[in-house]
Every structure is written in C-alpha cells, then in structure tokens.
C-alpha cells in the first residue's frame, strides 16, 4: 500500500509535466506535493486511491 513520505505516481501528469508526488500528510484527507515544482494538492483518501497509479519509492528509514 502507501504510507507517509512515499513517492507515488498519479494517473495524470501535473501541469509541470512530472508525475512524481510525495505524500506529506495522511488522515481522512491526503496531501501530496509535486516533486518538480513543489505544488501541494489535498484530496480525500477515496479520491486519492482512484487517481493513484502506483507507489514508486517507499520512504527511506533512518
């Protein structure tokens, strides 16, 4: 599945032509940040699960 800090790929690319997003907040809503331009988007968990394609990288454990 996905977790806080993971990098995910969404089905549609962002306007800046990248498709890598980092999950920065999780709860009833999920907040993701574009890794190219830094734009932040918040959406419901249900909407996020519909729009997410796959997890690209798991968060690195320190």
mmJSON file of the N, C-alpha and C atoms, coordinates in Angstrom:
{"data_MODEL":{"atom_site":{
"group_PDB":["ATOM","ATOM","ATOM","ATOM","ATOM","ATOM","ATOM","ATOM","ATOM","ATOM","ATOM","ATOM","ATOM","ATOM","ATOM","ATOM","ATOM","ATOM","ATOM","ATOM","ATOM","ATOM","ATOM","ATOM","ATOM","ATOM","ATOM","ATOM","ATOM","ATOM","ATOM","ATOM","ATOM","ATOM","ATOM","ATOM","ATOM","ATOM","ATOM","ATOM","ATOM","ATOM","ATOM","ATOM","ATOM","ATOM","ATOM","ATOM","ATOM","ATOM","ATOM","ATOM","ATOM","ATOM","ATOM","ATOM","ATOM","ATOM","ATOM","ATOM","ATOM","ATOM","ATOM","ATOM","ATOM","ATOM","ATOM","ATOM","ATOM","ATOM","ATOM","ATOM","ATOM","ATOM","ATOM","ATOM","ATOM","ATOM","ATOM","ATOM","ATOM","ATOM","ATOM","ATOM","ATOM","ATOM","ATOM","ATOM","ATOM","ATOM","ATOM","ATOM","ATOM","ATOM","ATOM","ATOM","ATOM","ATOM","ATOM","ATOM","ATOM","ATOM","ATOM","ATOM","ATOM","ATOM","ATOM","ATOM","ATOM","ATOM","ATOM","ATOM","ATOM","ATOM","ATOM","ATOM","ATOM","ATOM","ATOM","ATOM","ATOM","ATOM","ATOM","ATOM","ATOM","ATOM","ATOM","ATOM","ATOM","ATOM","ATOM","ATOM","ATOM","ATOM","ATOM","ATOM","ATOM","ATOM","ATOM","ATOM","ATOM","ATOM","ATOM","ATOM","ATOM","ATOM","ATOM","ATOM","ATOM","ATOM","ATOM","ATOM","ATOM","ATOM","ATOM","ATOM","ATOM","ATOM","ATOM","ATOM","ATOM","ATOM","ATOM","ATOM","ATOM","ATOM","ATOM","ATOM","ATOM","ATOM","ATOM","ATOM","ATOM","ATOM","ATOM","ATOM","ATOM","ATOM","ATOM","ATOM","ATOM","ATOM","ATOM","ATOM","ATOM","ATOM"],
"id":[1,2,3,4,5,6,7,8,9,10,11,12,13,14,15,16,17,18,19,20,21,22,23,24,25,26,27,28,29,30,31,32,33,34,35,36,37,38,39,40,41,42,43,44,45,46,47,48,49,50,51,52,53,54,55,56,57,58,59,60,61,62,63,64,65,66,67,68,69,70,71,72,73,74,75,76,77,78,79,80,81,82,83,84,85,86,87,88,89,90,91,92,93,94,95,96,97,98,99,100,101,102,103,104,105,106,107,108,109,110,111,112,113,114,115,116,117,118,119,120,121,122,123,124,125,126,127,128,129,130,131,132,133,134,135,136,137,138,139,140,141,142,143,144,145,146,147,148,149,150,151,152,153,154,155,156,157,158,159,160,161,162,163,164,165,166,167,168,169,170,171,172,173,174,175,176,177,178,179,180,181,182,183,184,185,186],
"type_symbol":["N","C","C","N","C","C","N","C","C","N","C","C","N","C","C","N","C","C","N","C","C","N","C","C","N","C","C","N","C","C","N","C","C","N","C","C","N","C","C","N","C","C","N","C","C","N","C","C","N","C","C","N","C","C","N","C","C","N","C","C","N","C","C","N","C","C","N","C","C","N","C","C","N","C","C","N","C","C","N","C","C","N","C","C","N","C","C","N","C","C","N","C","C","N","C","C","N","C","C","N","C","C","N","C","C","N","C","C","N","C","C","N","C","C","N","C","C","N","C","C","N","C","C","N","C","C","N","C","C","N","C","C","N","C","C","N","C","C","N","C","C","N","C","C","N","C","C","N","C","C","N","C","C","N","C","C","N","C","C","N","C","C","N","C","C","N","C","C","N","C","C","N","C","C","N","C","C","N","C","C","N","C","C","N","C","C"],
"label_atom_id":["N","CA","C","N","CA","C","N","CA","C","N","CA","C","N","CA","C","N","CA","C","N","CA","C","N","CA","C","N","CA","C","N","CA","C","N","CA","C","N","CA","C","N","CA","C","N","CA","C","N","CA","C","N","CA","C","N","CA","C","N","CA","C","N","CA","C","N","CA","C","N","CA","C","N","CA","C","N","CA","C","N","CA","C","N","CA","C","N","CA","C","N","CA","C","N","CA","C","N","CA","C","N","CA","C","N","CA","C","N","CA","C","N","CA","C","N","CA","C","N","CA","C","N","CA","C","N","CA","C","N","CA","C","N","CA","C","N","CA","C","N","CA","C","N","CA","C","N","CA","C","N","CA","C","N","CA","C","N","CA","C","N","CA","C","N","CA","C","N","CA","C","N","CA","C","N","CA","C","N","CA","C","N","CA","C","N","CA","C","N","CA","C","N","CA","C","N","CA","C","N","CA","C","N","CA","C","N","CA","C","N","CA","C","N","CA","C"],
"label_alt_id":[null,null,null,null,null,null,null,null,null,null,null,null,null,null,null,null,null,null,null,null,null,null,null,null,null,null,null,null,null,null,null,null,null,null,null,null,null,null,null,null,null,null,null,null,null,null,null,null,null,null,null,null,null,null,null,null,null,null,null,null,null,null,null,null,null,null,null,null,null,null,null,null,null,null,null,null,null,null,null,null,null,null,null,null,null,null,null,null,null,null,null,null,null,null,null,null,null,null,null,null,null,null,null,null,null,null,null,null,null,null,null,null,null,null,null,null,null,null,null,null,null,null,null,null,null,null,null,null,null,null,null,null,null,null,null,null,null,null,null,null,null,null,null,null,null,null,null,null,null,null,null,null,null,null,null,null,null,null,null,null,null,null,null,null,null,null,null,null,null,null,null,null,null,null,null,null,null,null,null,null,null,null,null,null,null,null],
"label_comp_id":["UNK","UNK","UNK","UNK","UNK","UNK","UNK","UNK","UNK","UNK","UNK","UNK","UNK","UNK","UNK","UNK","UNK","UNK","UNK","UNK","UNK","UNK","UNK","UNK","UNK","UNK","UNK","UNK","UNK","UNK","UNK","UNK","UNK","UNK","UNK","UNK","UNK","UNK","UNK","UNK","UNK","UNK","UNK","UNK","UNK","UNK","UNK","UNK","UNK","UNK","UNK","UNK","UNK","UNK","UNK","UNK","UNK","UNK","UNK","UNK","UNK","UNK","UNK","UNK","UNK","UNK","UNK","UNK","UNK","UNK","UNK","UNK","UNK","UNK","UNK","UNK","UNK","UNK","UNK","UNK","UNK","UNK","UNK","UNK","UNK","UNK","UNK","UNK","UNK","UNK","UNK","UNK","UNK","UNK","UNK","UNK","UNK","UNK","UNK","UNK","UNK","UNK","UNK","UNK","UNK","UNK","UNK","UNK","UNK","UNK","UNK","UNK","UNK","UNK","UNK","UNK","UNK","UNK","UNK","UNK","UNK","UNK","UNK","UNK","UNK","UNK","UNK","UNK","UNK","UNK","UNK","UNK","UNK","UNK","UNK","UNK","UNK","UNK","UNK","UNK","UNK","UNK","UNK","UNK","UNK","UNK","UNK","UNK","UNK","UNK","UNK","UNK","UNK","UNK","UNK","UNK","UNK","UNK","UNK","UNK","UNK","UNK","UNK","UNK","UNK","UNK","UNK","UNK","UNK","UNK","UNK","UNK","UNK","UNK","UNK","UNK","UNK","UNK","UNK","UNK","UNK","UNK","UNK","UNK","UNK","UNK"],
"label_asym_id":["A","A","A","A","A","A","A","A","A","A","A","A","A","A","A","A","A","A","A","A","A","A","A","A","A","A","A","A","A","A","A","A","A","A","A","A","A","A","A","A","A","A","A","A","A","A","A","A","A","A","A","A","A","A","A","A","A","A","A","A","A","A","A","A","A","A","A","A","A","A","A","A","A","A","A","A","A","A","A","A","A","A","A","A","A","A","A","A","A","A","A","A","A","A","A","A","A","A","A","A","A","A","A","A","A","A","A","A","A","A","A","A","A","A","A","A","A","A","A","A","A","A","A","A","A","A","A","A","A","A","A","A","A","A","A","A","A","A","A","A","A","A","A","A","A","A","A","A","A","A","A","A","A","A","A","A","A","A","A","A","A","A","A","A","A","A","A","A","A","A","A","A","A","A","A","A","A","A","A","A","A","A","A","A","A","A"],
"label_entity_id":["1","1","1","1","1","1","1","1","1","1","1","1","1","1","1","1","1","1","1","1","1","1","1","1","1","1","1","1","1","1","1","1","1","1","1","1","1","1","1","1","1","1","1","1","1","1","1","1","1","1","1","1","1","1","1","1","1","1","1","1","1","1","1","1","1","1","1","1","1","1","1","1","1","1","1","1","1","1","1","1","1","1","1","1","1","1","1","1","1","1","1","1","1","1","1","1","1","1","1","1","1","1","1","1","1","1","1","1","1","1","1","1","1","1","1","1","1","1","1","1","1","1","1","1","1","1","1","1","1","1","1","1","1","1","1","1","1","1","1","1","1","1","1","1","1","1","1","1","1","1","1","1","1","1","1","1","1","1","1","1","1","1","1","1","1","1","1","1","1","1","1","1","1","1","1","1","1","1","1","1","1","1","1","1","1","1"],
"label_seq_id":[1,1,1,2,2,2,3,3,3,4,4,4,5,5,5,6,6,6,7,7,7,8,8,8,9,9,9,10,10,10,11,11,11,12,12,12,13,13,13,14,14,14,15,15,15,16,16,16,17,17,17,18,18,18,19,19,19,20,20,20,21,21,21,22,22,22,23,23,23,24,24,24,25,25,25,26,26,26,27,27,27,28,28,28,29,29,29,30,30,30,31,31,31,32,32,32,33,33,33,34,34,34,35,35,35,36,36,36,37,37,37,38,38,38,39,39,39,40,40,40,41,41,41,42,42,42,43,43,43,44,44,44,45,45,45,46,46,46,47,47,47,48,48,48,49,49,49,50,50,50,51,51,51,52,52,52,53,53,53,54,54,54,55,55,55,56,56,56,57,57,57,58,58,58,59,59,59,60,60,60,61,61,61,62,62,62],
"pdbx_PDB_ins_code":[null,null,null,null,null,null,null,null,null,null,null,null,null,null,null,null,null,null,null,null,null,null,null,null,null,null,null,null,null,null,null,null,null,null,null,null,null,null,null,null,null,null,null,null,null,null,null,null,null,null,null,null,null,null,null,null,null,null,null,null,null,null,null,null,null,null,null,null,null,null,null,null,null,null,null,null,null,null,null,null,null,null,null,null,null,null,null,null,null,null,null,null,null,null,null,null,null,null,null,null,null,null,null,null,null,null,null,null,null,null,null,null,null,null,null,null,null,null,null,null,null,null,null,null,null,null,null,null,null,null,null,null,null,null,null,null,null,null,null,null,null,null,null,null,null,null,null,null,null,null,null,null,null,null,null,null,null,null,null,null,null,null,null,null,null,null,null,null,null,null,null,null,null,null,null,null,null,null,null,null,null,null,null,null,null,null],
"Cartn_x":[0.847,0.0,0.892,0.436,1.206,1.243,2.239,2.422,2.992,3.033,3.552,5.007,5.329,6.69,6.983,6.066,6.269,6.142,6.792,6.663,5.732,4.698,3.697,3.584,3.027,2.742,1.233,0.752,-0.677,-1.001,-2.285,-2.682,-2.444,-2.697,-2.488,-1.295,-0.439,0.711,0.263,1.084,0.845,1.123,0.703,0.901,2.385,3.267,4.71,5.342,4.514,4.911,5.65,5.548,6.114,4.971,5.269,4.229,4.666,5.578,6.07,5.567,4.892,4.325,4.751,5.008,5.354,4.17,3.821,2.733,3.279,2.694,3.191,2.214,0.969,0.008,-0.998,-1.316,-2.307,-3.309,-4.551,-5.649,-6.892,-8.004,-9.194,-8.91,-8.088,-7.628,-6.154,-5.698,-4.287,-3.744,-2.57,-1.92,-0.669,-0.547,0.615,1.315,2.625,3.445,4.173,4.082,4.768,6.28,7.027,8.475,9.228,8.575,9.24,9.046,7.791,7.529,7.123,6.836,6.502,5.035,4.186,2.754,2.139,1.271,0.648,-0.84,-1.319,-2.72,-3.256,-4.476,-5.117,-6.393,-6.598,-7.797,-8.235,-9.457,-9.95,-9.2,-9.178,-8.49,-9.11,-10.426,-11.122,-10.726,-10.69,-10.287,-8.83,-7.954,-6.537,-6.366,-7.085,-6.952,-7.425,-8.408,-8.863,-7.822,-7.148,-6.227,-4.793,-4.424,-3.062,-2.852,-1.707,-1.379,-0.568,0.566,1.418,2.377,2.946,3.969,5.315,6.055,7.35,8.471,8.473,9.514,8.885,9.322,8.911,9.82,9.317,10.112,11.357,12.46,13.707,13.723,13.955,14.022,15.402,15.452,16.746,17.155],
"Cartn_y":[-1.187,0.0,1.249,2.333,3.578,4.091,4.925,5.451,6.866,7.547,8.907,8.951,9.885,10.033,9.257,8.396,7.622,8.522,8.123,8.802,7.965,8.614,7.895,8.492,7.7,8.159,8.243,9.376,9.552,9.202,8.982,8.59,9.701,10.955,12.082,12.913,13.351,14.182,15.582,16.227,17.592,18.548,19.779,20.781,21.015,20.767,20.946,19.724,18.778,17.608,16.533,16.539,15.453,14.655,13.45,12.586,11.967,12.628,12.139,13.049,12.451,13.182,12.515,13.32,12.795,13.007,11.975,12.079,12.8,13.974,14.756,14.808,14.346,14.307,13.211,12.443,11.387,11.463,11.198,11.191,10.863,11.512,11.354,11.942,13.013,13.63,13.294,13.338,13.092,14.311,14.778,15.93,15.42,15.777,15.367,16.6,16.47,17.587,17.154,17.984,17.714,17.804,16.797,16.788,17.703,18.182,19.065,20.531,20.966,22.395,22.732,21.723,21.982,22.301,22.18,22.455,21.417,21.856,20.967,20.828,19.583,19.275,18.438,18.771,17.991,17.379,16.087,15.409,14.349,13.896,12.856,11.558,10.683,9.399,8.592,8.632,7.893,8.411,9.734,10.35,10.021,10.065,9.75,8.315,7.375,5.974,5.734,6.515,6.412,6.956,8.043,8.735,8.215,7.473,6.965,5.763,5.737,4.624,3.571,4.014,3.07,3.813,3.064,3.605,3.423,4.529,4.464,4.139,4.82,4.613,4.641,3.715,3.74,4.721,5.297,6.226,5.513,6.192,5.616,5.705,4.588,4.534,4.96,5.825,6.254,5.365],
"Cartn_z":[0.0,0.0,0.0,0.558,0.6,2.034,2.316,3.66,3.577,4.701,4.775,4.307,3.417,2.915,1.643,1.212,-0.019,-1.242,-2.322,-3.607,-4.479,-5.011,-5.801,-7.2,-8.104,-9.466,-9.602,-10.117,-10.335,-11.789,-12.084,-13.436,-14.452,-14.051,-14.962,-14.488,-15.412,-15.009,-14.585,-13.78,-13.337,-14.492,-14.371,-15.424,-15.73,-14.76,-14.974,-15.651,-16.106,-16.881,-16.093,-14.765,-13.984,-13.37,-12.985,-12.434,-11.113,-10.396,-9.103,-7.988,-7.033,-5.909,-4.611,-3.588,-2.269,-1.333,-0.569,0.404,1.631,1.964,3.098,4.268,4.087,5.182,4.904,5.951,5.811,6.949,6.623,7.585,6.782,7.09,6.261,4.88,4.862,3.616,3.437,2.19,1.89,1.164,1.601,0.981,0.279,-1.009,-1.794,-2.358,-2.564,-3.053,-4.318,-5.346,-6.613,-6.377,-6.825,-6.597,-7.551,-8.615,-9.574,-9.195,-9.035,-8.824,-7.385,-6.555,-5.16,-4.909,-5.913,-5.752,-4.816,-3.901,-2.935,-3.242,-3.245,-3.517,-2.365,-1.917,-0.866,-1.428,-1.178,-1.681,-0.675,-0.82,0.078,-0.198,0.781,0.628,-0.524,-0.625,-1.68,-3.067,-3.211,-4.483,-4.804,-3.781,-3.966,-4.457,-3.844,-4.236,-5.667,-6.134,-7.514,-8.492,-8.107,-9.017,-8.968,-7.905,-7.787,-8.694,-9.371,-10.261,-9.518,-8.906,-8.171,-7.247,-6.308,-5.406,-6.106,-6.269,-6.938,-5.955,-4.801,-3.786,-2.417,-1.566,-0.176,0.566,1.662,2.459,2.986,2.933,3.442,4.958,5.61,7.077,7.546,8.548,9.094,10.224],
"occupancy":[1.0,1.0,1.0,1.0,1.0,1.0,1.0,1.0,1.0,1.0,1.0,1.0,1.0,1.0,1.0,1.0,1.0,1.0,1.0,1.0,1.0,1.0,1.0,1.0,1.0,1.0,1.0,1.0,1.0,1.0,1.0,1.0,1.0,1.0,1.0,1.0,1.0,1.0,1.0,1.0,1.0,1.0,1.0,1.0,1.0,1.0,1.0,1.0,1.0,1.0,1.0,1.0,1.0,1.0,1.0,1.0,1.0,1.0,1.0,1.0,1.0,1.0,1.0,1.0,1.0,1.0,1.0,1.0,1.0,1.0,1.0,1.0,1.0,1.0,1.0,1.0,1.0,1.0,1.0,1.0,1.0,1.0,1.0,1.0,1.0,1.0,1.0,1.0,1.0,1.0,1.0,1.0,1.0,1.0,1.0,1.0,1.0,1.0,1.0,1.0,1.0,1.0,1.0,1.0,1.0,1.0,1.0,1.0,1.0,1.0,1.0,1.0,1.0,1.0,1.0,1.0,1.0,1.0,1.0,1.0,1.0,1.0,1.0,1.0,1.0,1.0,1.0,1.0,1.0,1.0,1.0,1.0,1.0,1.0,1.0,1.0,1.0,1.0,1.0,1.0,1.0,1.0,1.0,1.0,1.0,1.0,1.0,1.0,1.0,1.0,1.0,1.0,1.0,1.0,1.0,1.0,1.0,1.0,1.0,1.0,1.0,1.0,1.0,1.0,1.0,1.0,1.0,1.0,1.0,1.0,1.0,1.0,1.0,1.0,1.0,1.0,1.0,1.0,1.0,1.0,1.0,1.0,1.0,1.0,1.0,1.0],
"B_iso_or_equiv":[0.0,0.0,0.0,0.0,0.0,0.0,0.0,0.0,0.0,0.0,0.0,0.0,0.0,0.0,0.0,0.0,0.0,0.0,0.0,0.0,0.0,0.0,0.0,0.0,0.0,0.0,0.0,0.0,0.0,0.0,0.0,0.0,0.0,0.0,0.0,0.0,0.0,0.0,0.0,0.0,0.0,0.0,0.0,0.0,0.0,0.0,0.0,0.0,0.0,0.0,0.0,0.0,0.0,0.0,0.0,0.0,0.0,0.0,0.0,0.0,0.0,0.0,0.0,0.0,0.0,0.0,0.0,0.0,0.0,0.0,0.0,0.0,0.0,0.0,0.0,0.0,0.0,0.0,0.0,0.0,0.0,0.0,0.0,0.0,0.0,0.0,0.0,0.0,0.0,0.0,0.0,0.0,0.0,0.0,0.0,0.0,0.0,0.0,0.0,0.0,0.0,0.0,0.0,0.0,0.0,0.0,0.0,0.0,0.0,0.0,0.0,0.0,0.0,0.0,0.0,0.0,0.0,0.0,0.0,0.0,0.0,0.0,0.0,0.0,0.0,0.0,0.0,0.0,0.0,0.0,0.0,0.0,0.0,0.0,0.0,0.0,0.0,0.0,0.0,0.0,0.0,0.0,0.0,0.0,0.0,0.0,0.0,0.0,0.0,0.0,0.0,0.0,0.0,0.0,0.0,0.0,0.0,0.0,0.0,0.0,0.0,0.0,0.0,0.0,0.0,0.0,0.0,0.0,0.0,0.0,0.0,0.0,0.0,0.0,0.0,0.0,0.0,0.0,0.0,0.0,0.0,0.0,0.0,0.0,0.0,0.0],
"pdbx_formal_charge":[null,null,null,null,null,null,null,null,null,null,null,null,null,null,null,null,null,null,null,null,null,null,null,null,null,null,null,null,null,null,null,null,null,null,null,null,null,null,null,null,null,null,null,null,null,null,null,null,null,null,null,null,null,null,null,null,null,null,null,null,null,null,null,null,null,null,null,null,null,null,null,null,null,null,null,null,null,null,null,null,null,null,null,null,null,null,null,null,null,null,null,null,null,null,null,null,null,null,null,null,null,null,null,null,null,null,null,null,null,null,null,null,null,null,null,null,null,null,null,null,null,null,null,null,null,null,null,null,null,null,null,null,null,null,null,null,null,null,null,null,null,null,null,null,null,null,null,null,null,null,null,null,null,null,null,null,null,null,null,null,null,null,null,null,null,null,null,null,null,null,null,null,null,null,null,null,null,null,null,null,null,null,null,null,null,null],
"auth_seq_id":[1,1,1,2,2,2,3,3,3,4,4,4,5,5,5,6,6,6,7,7,7,8,8,8,9,9,9,10,10,10,11,11,11,12,12,12,13,13,13,14,14,14,15,15,15,16,16,16,17,17,17,18,18,18,19,19,19,20,20,20,21,21,21,22,22,22,23,23,23,24,24,24,25,25,25,26,26,26,27,27,27,28,28,28,29,29,29,30,30,30,31,31,31,32,32,32,33,33,33,34,34,34,35,35,35,36,36,36,37,37,37,38,38,38,39,39,39,40,40,40,41,41,41,42,42,42,43,43,43,44,44,44,45,45,45,46,46,46,47,47,47,48,48,48,49,49,49,50,50,50,51,51,51,52,52,52,53,53,53,54,54,54,55,55,55,56,56,56,57,57,57,58,58,58,59,59,59,60,60,60,61,61,61,62,62,62],
"auth_comp_id":["UNK","UNK","UNK","UNK","UNK","UNK","UNK","UNK","UNK","UNK","UNK","UNK","UNK","UNK","UNK","UNK","UNK","UNK","UNK","UNK","UNK","UNK","UNK","UNK","UNK","UNK","UNK","UNK","UNK","UNK","UNK","UNK","UNK","UNK","UNK","UNK","UNK","UNK","UNK","UNK","UNK","UNK","UNK","UNK","UNK","UNK","UNK","UNK","UNK","UNK","UNK","UNK","UNK","UNK","UNK","UNK","UNK","UNK","UNK","UNK","UNK","UNK","UNK","UNK","UNK","UNK","UNK","UNK","UNK","UNK","UNK","UNK","UNK","UNK","UNK","UNK","UNK","UNK","UNK","UNK","UNK","UNK","UNK","UNK","UNK","UNK","UNK","UNK","UNK","UNK","UNK","UNK","UNK","UNK","UNK","UNK","UNK","UNK","UNK","UNK","UNK","UNK","UNK","UNK","UNK","UNK","UNK","UNK","UNK","UNK","UNK","UNK","UNK","UNK","UNK","UNK","UNK","UNK","UNK","UNK","UNK","UNK","UNK","UNK","UNK","UNK","UNK","UNK","UNK","UNK","UNK","UNK","UNK","UNK","UNK","UNK","UNK","UNK","UNK","UNK","UNK","UNK","UNK","UNK","UNK","UNK","UNK","UNK","UNK","UNK","UNK","UNK","UNK","UNK","UNK","UNK","UNK","UNK","UNK","UNK","UNK","UNK","UNK","UNK","UNK","UNK","UNK","UNK","UNK","UNK","UNK","UNK","UNK","UNK","UNK","UNK","UNK","UNK","UNK","UNK","UNK","UNK","UNK","UNK","UNK","UNK"],
"auth_asym_id":["A","A","A","A","A","A","A","A","A","A","A","A","A","A","A","A","A","A","A","A","A","A","A","A","A","A","A","A","A","A","A","A","A","A","A","A","A","A","A","A","A","A","A","A","A","A","A","A","A","A","A","A","A","A","A","A","A","A","A","A","A","A","A","A","A","A","A","A","A","A","A","A","A","A","A","A","A","A","A","A","A","A","A","A","A","A","A","A","A","A","A","A","A","A","A","A","A","A","A","A","A","A","A","A","A","A","A","A","A","A","A","A","A","A","A","A","A","A","A","A","A","A","A","A","A","A","A","A","A","A","A","A","A","A","A","A","A","A","A","A","A","A","A","A","A","A","A","A","A","A","A","A","A","A","A","A","A","A","A","A","A","A","A","A","A","A","A","A","A","A","A","A","A","A","A","A","A","A","A","A","A","A","A","A","A","A"],
"auth_atom_id":["N","CA","C","N","CA","C","N","CA","C","N","CA","C","N","CA","C","N","CA","C","N","CA","C","N","CA","C","N","CA","C","N","CA","C","N","CA","C","N","CA","C","N","CA","C","N","CA","C","N","CA","C","N","CA","C","N","CA","C","N","CA","C","N","CA","C","N","CA","C","N","CA","C","N","CA","C","N","CA","C","N","CA","C","N","CA","C","N","CA","C","N","CA","C","N","CA","C","N","CA","C","N","CA","C","N","CA","C","N","CA","C","N","CA","C","N","CA","C","N","CA","C","N","CA","C","N","CA","C","N","CA","C","N","CA","C","N","CA","C","N","CA","C","N","CA","C","N","CA","C","N","CA","C","N","CA","C","N","CA","C","N","CA","C","N","CA","C","N","CA","C","N","CA","C","N","CA","C","N","CA","C","N","CA","C","N","CA","C","N","CA","C","N","CA","C","N","CA","C","N","CA","C","N","CA","C","N","CA","C","N","CA","C","N","CA","C"],
"pdbx_PDB_model_num":[1,1,1,1,1,1,1,1,1,1,1,1,1,1,1,1,1,1,1,1,1,1,1,1,1,1,1,1,1,1,1,1,1,1,1,1,1,1,1,1,1,1,1,1,1,1,1,1,1,1,1,1,1,1,1,1,1,1,1,1,1,1,1,1,1,1,1,1,1,1,1,1,1,1,1,1,1,1,1,1,1,1,1,1,1,1,1,1,1,1,1,1,1,1,1,1,1,1,1,1,1,1,1,1,1,1,1,1,1,1,1,1,1,1,1,1,1,1,1,1,1,1,1,1,1,1,1,1,1,1,1,1,1,1,1,1,1,1,1,1,1,1,1,1,1,1,1,1,1,1,1,1,1,1,1,1,1,1,1,1,1,1,1,1,1,1,1,1,1,1,1,1,1,1,1,1,1,1,1,1,1,1,1,1,1,1]
}}}
